[in-house]
Amino acid sequence: MEILEVKNVKIAILGDSHNHLEILDQLHEENRFQGVELILHTGDMCNDGSYLEDLTGIKVIGVKGNADPVYTACESEVVLELEGYKIFLTHGHRYGVKGSNDRLFYRGKEIGADIVVFGHSHIPLTVEEENMLLLNPGSIGFPRGLSKKSYGIVTLGDNIKVDLVEMED
């Protein structure tokens, strides 16, 4: 009998940090990235991802958002594959996510994404539709609505485990 060992990959997902580096410092000081192998940043400010990578030593992949300067070196969209899952990372403003997730959902289907990660609305969201997970970690800098500052921890293995974490004020 052959036993297959499944490796779980732990990813932190955050965004809409808007240059609030003190919050990134706090996350690091509180060891919130313990066991995390990759950080995805949903934009606004994409360069905060570079700061976080230097701070933690963890690889950060980020995208630019509508508040990022035009000359920002980050891509607008990234597609990556991890542990057999295809992840589509975008800020979301080009897909009208403040009104509806429909356009983003169909873009995810077009790409063949298992997980669509986005920001822009500053409101956390996890929705599974047609075997695709739409995930917005909320805003680590400026939460909106009744939400608090938040980020996500996603573990990829035999299945997808999502934890949305709210920060205390």
HELIX and SHEET records of a PDB file:
HELIX    1   1 LEU A   21  GLU A   29  1                                   9    
HELIX    2   2 ASN A   47  THR A   56  1                                  10    
HELIX    3   3 HIS A   93  TYR A   95  5                                   3    
HELIX    4   4 ASP A  102  ILE A  111  1                                  10    
SHEET    1   A 5 VAL A  60  GLY A  62  0                                        
SHEET    2   A 5 LEU A  38  HIS A  41  1                                        
SHEET    3   A 5 VAL A   9  LEU A  14  1                                        
SHEET    4   A 5 SER A 150  LEU A 156 -1                                        
SHEET    5   A 5 ILE A 160  GLU A 166 -1                                        
SHEET    1   B 5 GLU A  77  LEU A  82  0                                        
SHEET    2   B 5 TYR A  85  THR A  90 -1                                        
SHEET    3   B 5 ILE A 115  VAL A 117  1                                        
SHEET    4   B 5 MET A 132  ASN A 136  1                                        
SHEET    5   B 5 LEU A 125  GLU A 129 -1                                        
END                                                                             
